[in-house]
Amino acid sequence: MGTPGFITGLQTALTQLANWMLILVPAIIVITFVIGGIALAKAEDGTETKAVKDRMARAIIGAAIAGTATWVGQWVVQLFNINTGG
């Protein structure tokens, strides 16, 4: 029967996106730490420090979710590909 064309295209797109995320996610996390560290050094009180830490945590969690989503999507497409006999 073979694999439907859209599955192959989706799998290729997810593979390329996952490869880009492998490069981008660590870079975003490092940049977040650097910018956050500078902001923490300039912080003058506890509420400002807490706000900077909260923003850093959200940025890191967002980057991790974005990176993980591509790998999960790729895994799901592979499962679908296996189930269709491809």
LUMGUPA-249438 format. One record per residue: residue in one letter; x, y, z of N, C-alpha, C, CB in turn. Coordinates in steps of 0.02 Angstrom, whole numbers, plus 50000, padded with zeros to 5 digits. Glycine has a CB too. Example, Ala and Ser with C-alpha at 12.3 -4.5 7.8 and 13.67 -1.06 7.14 Angstrom:
# residues 2
- A / 50660 / 49716 / 50390 / 50615 / 49775 / 50390 / 50660 / 49835 / 50390 / 50565 / 49776 / 50452
- S / 50642 / 49888 / 50354 / 50684 / 49947 / 50357 / 50645 / 50002 / 50394 / 50704 / 49970 / 50286
END
This chain:
# residues 86
- M / 50041 / 49941 / 50000 / 50000 / 50000 / 50000 / 50043 / 50062 / 50000 / 49953 / 50000 / 50060
- G / 50094 / 50067 / 50041 / 50138 / 50124 / 50040 / 50114 / 50180 / 50087 / 50145 / 50151 / 49970
- T / 50158 / 50225 / 50098 / 50144 / 50281 / 50142 / 50112 / 50338 / 50102 / 50208 / 50306 / 50178
- P / 50058 / 50368 / 50128 / 50028 / 50425 / 50093 / 50078 / 50482 / 50087 / 49965 / 50448 / 50130
- G / 50073 / 50520 / 50034 / 50120 / 50575 / 50021 / 50121 / 50627 / 50075 / 50104 / 50607 / 49956
- F / 50062 / 50643 / 50103 / 50061 / 50696 / 50154 / 50097 / 50674 / 50217 / 49989 / 50716 / 50170
- I / 50097 / 50609 / 50232 / 50132 / 50583 / 50291 / 50208 / 50590 / 50280 / 50114 / 50509 / 50304
- T / 50231 / 50573 / 50221 / 50302 / 50580 / 50206 / 50323 / 50653 / 50210 / 50318 / 50551 / 50136
- G / 50282 / 50698 / 50181 / 50298 / 50769 / 50184 / 50297 / 50796 / 50255 / 50248 / 50808 / 50142
- L / 50248 / 50775 / 50294 / 50244 / 50796 / 50364 / 50303 / 50770 / 50404 / 50178 / 50772 / 50396
- Q / 50322 / 50709 / 50391 / 50380 / 50680 / 50426 / 50444 / 50717 / 50409 / 50387 / 50605 / 50409
- T / 50452 / 50735 / 50346 / 50511 / 50773 / 50325 / 50512 / 50842 / 50357 / 50513 / 50780 / 50248
- A / 50455 / 50875 / 50358 / 50451 / 50942 / 50388 / 50465 / 50939 / 50463 / 50382 / 50973 / 50376
- L / 50438 / 50890 / 50497 / 50450 / 50883 / 50569 / 50523 / 50865 / 50584 / 50404 / 50830 / 50599
- T / 50553 / 50825 / 50541 / 50624 / 50808 / 50551 / 50667 / 50871 / 50544 / 50646 / 50755 / 50500
- Q / 50653 / 50911 / 50492 / 50692 / 50972 / 50483 / 50680 / 51021 / 50540 / 50673 / 51005 / 50416
- L / 50618 / 51027 / 50563 / 50603 / 51072 / 50619 / 50637 / 51047 / 50683 / 50527 / 51077 / 50629
- A / 50637 / 50982 / 50694 / 50669 / 50955 / 50753 / 50744 / 50968 / 50751 / 50656 / 50879 / 50759
- N / 50774 / 50963 / 50692 / 50846 / 50977 / 50686 / 50860 / 51050 / 50702 / 50870 / 50960 / 50616
- W / 50818 / 51096 / 50678 / 50827 / 51167 / 50693 / 50818 / 51179 / 50768 / 50778 / 51210 / 50653
- M / 50769 / 51147 / 50798 / 50756 / 51157 / 50869 / 50815 / 51131 / 50911 / 50692 / 51122 / 50890
- L / 50848 / 51079 / 50887 / 50906 / 51053 / 50922 / 50961 / 51106 / 50927 / 50933 / 50991 / 50885
- I / 50964 / 51151 / 50879 / 51013 / 51205 / 50879 / 50985 / 51266 / 50917 / 51032 / 51225 / 50808
- L / 50922 / 51283 / 50904 / 50894 / 51345 / 50931 / 50878 / 51343 / 51005 / 50832 / 51362 / 50893
- V / 50852 / 51288 / 51030 / 50830 / 51286 / 51100 / 50888 / 51297 / 51148 / 50798 / 51218 / 51115
- P / 50945 / 51263 / 51141 / 51000 / 51279 / 51187 / 51024 / 51351 / 51181 / 51058 / 51231 / 51175
- A / 51025 / 51377 / 51120 / 51046 / 51447 / 51110 / 50998 / 51495 / 51145 / 51050 / 51463 / 51035
- I / 50933 / 51482 / 51140 / 50884 / 51525 / 51173 / 50892 / 51521 / 51249 / 50812 / 51505 / 51153
- I / 50905 / 51462 / 51274 / 50914 / 51454 / 51347 / 50977 / 51492 / 51370 / 50920 / 51380 / 51366
- V / 51032 / 51487 / 51333 / 51093 / 51523 / 51352 / 51081 / 51599 / 51349 / 51151 / 51504 / 51305
- I / 51049 / 51622 / 51296 / 51034 / 51694 / 51290 / 50989 / 51717 / 51348 / 51001 / 51710 / 51222
- T / 50941 / 51676 / 51366 / 50896 / 51693 / 51422 / 50936 / 51700 / 51486 / 50842 / 51639 / 51430
- F / 50982 / 51654 / 51498 / 51023 / 51658 / 51559 / 51067 / 51721 / 51559 / 51067 / 51596 / 51566
- V / 51096 / 51737 / 51502 / 51140 / 51796 / 51498 / 51100 / 51860 / 51509 / 51176 / 51799 / 51430
- I / 51045 / 51868 / 51473 / 51004 / 51928 / 51481 / 50974 / 51931 / 51551 / 50948 / 51930 / 51428
- G / 50951 / 51874 / 51576 / 50923 / 51871 / 51643 / 50975 / 51887 / 51696 / 50894 / 51803 / 51657
- G / 51036 / 51864 / 51686 / 51090 / 51879 / 51734 / 51106 / 51953 / 51736 / 51152 / 51840 / 51716
- I / 51106 / 51984 / 51678 / 51118 / 52057 / 51675 / 51061 / 52094 / 51710 / 51124 / 52081 / 51602
- A / 50999 / 52072 / 51697 / 50941 / 52104 / 51729 / 50942 / 52093 / 51804 / 50876 / 52076 / 51700
- L / 50963 / 52034 / 51826 / 50968 / 52021 / 51898 / 51021 / 52064 / 51931 / 50982 / 51946 / 51911
- A / 51076 / 52076 / 51895 / 51129 / 52118 / 51923 / 51106 / 52190 / 51931 / 51191 / 52116 / 51877
- K / 51059 / 52211 / 51888 / 51034 / 52280 / 51892 / 50974 / 52286 / 51939 / 51015 / 52304 / 51823
- A / 50946 / 52230 / 51960 / 50886 / 52232 / 52002 / 50903 / 52264 / 52069 / 50858 / 52160 / 52013
- E / 50856 / 52305 / 52093 / 50869 / 52342 / 52154 / 50830 / 52317 / 52215 / 50853 / 52414 / 52143
- D / 50777 / 52281 / 52204 / 50738 / 52255 / 52261 / 50713 / 52185 / 52246 / 50679 / 52303 / 52277
- G / 50683 / 52155 / 52297 / 50661 / 52086 / 52292 / 50606 / 52074 / 52242 / 50637 / 52063 / 52358
- T / 50560 / 52122 / 52234 / 50505 / 52111 / 52186 / 50531 / 52113 / 52115 / 50450 / 52164 / 52196
- E / 50580 / 52156 / 52103 / 50609 / 52159 / 52036 / 50648 / 52095 / 52020 / 50656 / 52221 / 52029
- T / 50684 / 52070 / 52070 / 50721 / 52007 / 52062 / 50673 / 51949 / 52048 / 50762 / 51992 / 52125
- K / 50617 / 51947 / 52084 / 50568 / 51894 / 52073 / 50538 / 51899 / 52003 / 50512 / 51898 / 52126
- A / 50524 / 51960 / 51980 / 50495 / 51969 / 51914 / 50544 / 51945 / 51860 / 50477 / 52043 / 51902
- V / 50608 / 51960 / 51868 / 50658 / 51938 / 51819 / 50662 / 51862 / 51819 / 50727 / 51969 / 51835
- K / 50664 / 51832 / 51877 / 50667 / 51758 / 51882 / 50605 / 51726 / 51851 / 50675 / 51736 / 51955
- D / 50547 / 51756 / 51861 / 50486 / 51729 / 51832 / 50489 / 51732 / 51756 / 50424 / 51768 / 51857
- R / 50512 / 51788 / 51728 / 50518 / 51795 / 51655 / 50568 / 51744 / 51627 / 50539 / 51866 / 51636
- M / 50624 / 51735 / 51663 / 50674 / 51686 / 51641 / 50644 / 51616 / 51641 / 50736 / 51689 / 51687
- A / 50608 / 51599 / 51693 / 50578 / 51532 / 51697 / 50528 / 51521 / 51641 / 50543 / 51523 / 51765
- R / 50486 / 51571 / 51626 / 50438 / 51565 / 51572 / 50473 / 51556 / 51504 / 50391 / 51626 / 51569
- A / 50526 / 51594 / 51493 / 50563 / 51589 / 51430 / 50594 / 51520 / 51421 / 50617 / 51644 / 51425
- I / 50624 / 51494 / 51474 / 50656 / 51429 / 51471 / 50604 / 51374 / 51462 / 50698 / 51416 / 51534
- I / 50549 / 51378 / 51498 / 50496 / 51328 / 51491 / 50467 / 51331 / 51420 / 50441 / 51339 / 51543
- G / 50456 / 51391 / 51394 / 50429 / 51398 / 51326 / 50476 / 51368 / 51274 / 50417 / 51471 / 51310
- A / 50541 / 51380 / 51281 / 50589 / 51352 / 51234 / 50590 / 51276 / 51239 / 50660 / 51380 / 51248
- A / 50587 / 51250 / 51300 / 50586 / 51178 / 51309 / 50524 / 51146 / 51279 / 50591 / 51160 / 51383
- I / 50467 / 51178 / 51288 / 50405 / 51152 / 51259 / 50408 / 51153 / 51183 / 50344 / 51192 / 51284
- A / 50433 / 51208 / 51155 / 50438 / 51213 / 51082 / 50484 / 51159 / 51054 / 50464 / 51283 / 51061
- G / 50540 / 51147 / 51088 / 50586 / 51095 / 51065 / 50557 / 51025 / 51072 / 50650 / 51100 / 51102
- T / 50523 / 51013 / 51127 / 50495 / 50948 / 51140 / 50436 / 50933 / 51093 / 50472 / 50942 / 51212
- A / 50398 / 50984 / 51076 / 50339 / 50975 / 51033 / 50359 / 50947 / 50965 / 50301 / 51040 / 51025
- T / 50415 / 50970 / 50938 / 50435 / 50944 / 50872 / 50455 / 50871 / 50877 / 50493 / 50985 / 50844
- W / 50489 / 50852 / 50930 / 50509 / 50782 / 50938 / 50448 / 50737 / 50950 / 50559 / 50774 / 50996
- V / 50400 / 50761 / 50989 / 50339 / 50722 / 51000 / 50300 / 50715 / 50935 / 50295 / 50756 / 51055
- G / 50295 / 50770 / 50898 / 50261 / 50767 / 50833 / 50293 / 50718 / 50786 / 50259 / 50836 / 50802
- Q / 50359 / 50718 / 50785 / 50396 / 50672 / 50742 / 50382 / 50599 / 50764 / 50472 / 50687 / 50745
- W / 50380 / 50588 / 50828 / 50366 / 50521 / 50854 / 50296 / 50498 / 50835 / 50375 / 50519 / 50931
- V / 50247 / 50543 / 50840 / 50178 / 50526 / 50822 / 50173 / 50509 / 50748 / 50130 / 50584 / 50839
- V / 50206 / 50548 / 50706 / 50205 / 50534 / 50634 / 50237 / 50466 / 50620 / 50240 / 50590 / 50595
- Q / 50291 / 50450 / 50655 / 50322 / 50384 / 50645 / 50275 / 50328 / 50665 / 50388 / 50380 / 50685
- L / 50238 / 50337 / 50720 / 50189 / 50287 / 50740 / 50135 / 50278 / 50687 / 50157 / 50306 / 50807
- F / 50111 / 50334 / 50660 / 50060 / 50331 / 50608 / 50088 / 50297 / 50546 / 50034 / 50402 / 50592
- N / 50151 / 50312 / 50531 / 50184 / 50282 / 50473 / 50190 / 50207 / 50482 / 50252 / 50314 / 50462
- I / 50207 / 50184 / 50542 / 50213 / 50112 / 50556 / 50144 / 50079 / 50549 / 50242 / 50100 / 50627
- N / 50092 / 50112 / 50574 / 50025 / 50083 / 50572 / 49996 / 50080 / 50502 / 49978 / 50123 / 50616
- T / 50021 / 50121 / 50455 / 49996 / 50118 / 50387 / 50037 / 50071 / 50344 / 49996 / 50188 / 50356
- G / 50086 / 50039 / 50374 / 50126 / 49990 / 50337 / 50184 / 50021 / 50299 / 50082 / 49954 / 50289
- G / 50201 / 50085 / 50314 / 50255 / 50119 / 50278 / 50322 / 50105 / 50305 / 50244 / 50192 / 50279
END
